[in-house]
Amino acid sequence: MEVTTVGLDLGKDVFQVHGISADGTVVFNRSIRRRQLLRFFETLPSCLVGIEACGSAHHWARELSAVGHDVRLMPAVYVKPYVKRGKTDAVDAEAICEAVTRPTMRFVAVKSKEQQALLTMHRVRQLVVRQKTQMLNVIRGLLREFGHVIGNGPVAAMRFVKAFQADDWPDIPDVARSMLKTLCDQVVDLDDRVTFYDKLIEYHSRIDERAKRIRTVPGVGPITASAIVATIGDGKQFKNGREFAAWLGLTPLNRSSGGKERLGRISKKGDRYIRRLLVIGMTSQVQRARGYPERVHPWIMQLLERKPMRLATIAMANKTARIIWAILTKETYYRQSAA
């Protein structure tokens, strides 16, 4: 029997494959070692291959597509309902094989090597920023034990760190001072690395045409533009701007039933990194609106008059996501609408 659909459950060294024929008959359900996987798929006729979107999924999607298969990635949460019972690799592979054939299934666009390379910069930068924040929090906590309080925010903390390095030491014992000196040196080193990654990302946003178009949107900077391009590419995997905003988790949860519409808070599903960057960018727009109301769109001022600040920034992030989708898919630049 000729295999038409294969469910592939990924692993580190051992993979599970579940293949069926056109009439749904199970042809095989077996485990394969990593070094044998590509050779196994080269022996199969061109077929539909389903994979959960997890670690290394994009790599294997590119490899299997190169040998002629139609590979589709699916969010793991959408595959879970097709698991009949238990939790084994064989059951998971069977569920993937079943889910990939569903006409209403939602798929994840396969990222190119260039996209993943760019995302590597963002992930490393994110890690270094988190480490820097941890170091600053440790310094704050240690200084409080000696009665010294640093002002709120990273700017005040970095001001103290630089003053400490310049021998402007607080009145603390020598042992504690030595430990704090070590921590301050590490913070400065991490801060320099963050600055370096920021320059790399900004350079990419200047040379990439799609990122340049996205940067024309108010409140969207080089880091946000670069992250969006690296994550969704041309954005054509989404049917419309609302679908992109929903994927980012910027649309309200819908619990409507019996003809009654009930909308809750935003879902917070999808890509947390991009959602956070958009919300931060819109928060800067709100702060700009308070100081220079004539420099922002009148819609923002009207929104701030009717809604609390945080609710307004979420609404602005939602609208910005839709605008970005339109810019990517229509290959155009941002044009501000009339009031």
ZIVENRA-V288645 format. One record per run of one state. SS is the DSSP state (2 for helix, 1 for strand, 0 for the rest). FROM is the first residue (numbers start at 1). LEN is the number of residues. If there is no record, write none. Layout:
ss:SS from:FROM len:LEN
ss:SS from:FROM len:LEN
This chain:
ss:0 from:1 len:4
ss:1 from:5 len:5
ss:0 from:10 len:4
ss:1 from:14 len:7
ss:0 from:21 len:5
ss:1 from:26 len:8
ss:2 from:34 len:9
ss:0 from:43 len:5
ss:1 from:48 len:5
ss:0 from:53 len:4
ss:2 from:57 len:10
ss:0 from:67 len:3
ss:1 from:70 len:5
ss:0 from:75 len:1
ss:2 from:76 len:7
ss:0 from:83 len:6
ss:2 from:89 len:11
ss:0 from:100 len:7
ss:1 from:107 len:2
ss:0 from:109 len:4
ss:2 from:113 len:32
ss:0 from:145 len:9
ss:2 from:154 len:12
ss:0 from:166 len:8
ss:2 from:174 len:34
ss:0 from:208 len:1
ss:2 from:209 len:6
ss:0 from:215 len:7
ss:2 from:222 len:11
ss:0 from:233 len:8
ss:2 from:241 len:7
ss:0 from:248 len:4
ss:1 from:252 len:3
ss:0 from:255 len:2
ss:1 from:257 len:1
ss:0 from:258 len:2
ss:1 from:260 len:1
ss:0 from:261 len:2
ss:1 from:263 len:4
ss:0 from:267 len:5
ss:2 from:272 len:20
ss:0 from:292 len:1
ss:2 from:293 len:3
ss:0 from:296 len:2
ss:2 from:298 len:9
ss:0 from:307 len:2
ss:2 from:309 len:22
ss:0 from:331 len:9
